[in-house]
Structure formats: structure tokens, C-alpha cells
């Protein structure tokens, strides 16, 4: 796999993982009653799916975009990644 593709996929996966952790923390710590709202819902699975996908997509894109913007422009420095 080309190094640039691996770089983007790795950073995106890291961002999705961070997003899922943050979403889990929001539900677990019941921030603004969000945990009660989800666990009291009749469609818990759909609510959790939407929450995880939105947080994962947002954080995944943010981490990937930040990594690309901060990527070294010199080939020698990029090879060290």
C-alpha cells in the first residue's frame, strides 16, 4: 500500500476511535441528560448508531485533515513518518 494512503487511513482510523471514545463518554457520564435520553429510548440501537457514526465521522475527518495540513513537505522528512 502506498505510504500516503496508509498515512491518511491510519489518521482517519485514529480520529474515528477518538470520536467513539468521546461519544461513549457523553453517554456514560450522562452529559446534559444525553445518556438517560438514549437508554430511555425505544430505539436505542438506532440512536447509538447515529451518535457513533456522527462523532466518528466528524473526529475522523478532523484528525485526518489536521494530519494532512501538518504533513511535512520535504520528501526526506515524510519518509521518516
C-alpha positions as CSV (number, residue, x, y, z in Angstrom):
1,X,0.0,0.0,0.0
2,X,1.4,3.4,-0.8
3,X,2.7,5.4,2.1
4,X,0.4,8.4,1.6
5,X,-2.7,6.2,1.5
6,X,-1.6,4.4,4.7
7,X,-0.9,7.7,6.3
8,X,-4.4,9.0,5.6
9,X,-6.2,5.8,6.6
10,X,-4.2,5.5,9.9
11,X,-5.0,9.1,10.9
12,X,-8.7,8.7,9.9
13,X,-9.0,5.5,11.9
14,X,-7.4,7.2,14.9
15,X,-9.9,10.1,14.6
16,X,-12.8,7.7,14.4
17,X,-11.6,5.9,17.5
18,X,-11.2,9.2,19.4
19,X,-14.8,10.1,18.3
20,X,-16.2,6.9,19.6
21,X,-14.5,7.3,22.9
22,X,-15.9,10.9,23.2
23,X,-19.4,9.7,22.2
24,X,-19.1,6.9,24.8
25,X,-18.0,9.4,27.4
26,X,-21.0,11.6,26.6
27,X,-23.4,8.7,27.1
28,X,-21.6,7.2,30.1
29,X,-21.3,10.5,32.1
30,X,-24.8,11.5,31.1
31,X,-23.8,14.9,29.9
32,X,-26.9,17.1,29.7
33,X,-29.1,14.0,30.3
34,X,-28.0,12.5,27.0
35,X,-27.3,9.1,28.5
36,X,-30.8,9.0,30.0
37,X,-32.3,10.1,26.7
38,X,-30.6,7.2,24.8
39,X,-31.2,4.5,27.4
40,X,-34.8,5.5,27.9
41,X,-35.5,5.5,24.1
42,X,-37.4,2.6,22.5
43,X,-34.9,2.7,19.6
44,X,-31.6,2.6,21.4
45,X,-29.6,0.9,18.7
46,X,-30.6,3.5,16.1
47,X,-29.7,6.3,18.5
48,X,-26.3,4.8,19.3
49,X,-25.6,4.1,15.6
50,X,-26.4,7.7,14.7
51,X,-24.3,9.0,17.6
52,X,-21.3,6.8,16.9
53,X,-21.3,7.5,13.1
54,X,-21.6,11.2,13.5
55,X,-18.9,11.5,16.2
56,X,-16.7,9.0,14.3
57,X,-17.1,10.8,11.0
58,X,-16.5,14.3,12.5
59,X,-13.5,13.4,14.5
60,X,-12.1,11.1,11.8
61,X,-12.2,13.9,9.3
62,X,-10.8,16.5,11.7
63,X,-7.8,14.3,12.6
64,X,-7.1,13.3,9.0
65,X,-7.4,16.9,7.8
66,X,-5.1,18.1,10.6
67,X,-2.5,15.4,9.8
68,X,-2.6,16.3,6.1
69,X,-2.2,20.0,6.8
70,X,0.7,19.4,9.2
71,X,2.4,16.8,6.9
72,X,6.0,17.6,6.1
73,X,6.6,18.9,2.5
74,X,10.2,17.6,2.3
75,X,10.4,14.0,1.0
76,X,13.2,13.1,3.5
77,X,11.0,14.2,6.4
78,X,8.0,12.4,5.0
79,X,9.9,9.2,4.7
80,X,10.6,9.3,8.5
81,X,6.9,9.1,9.3
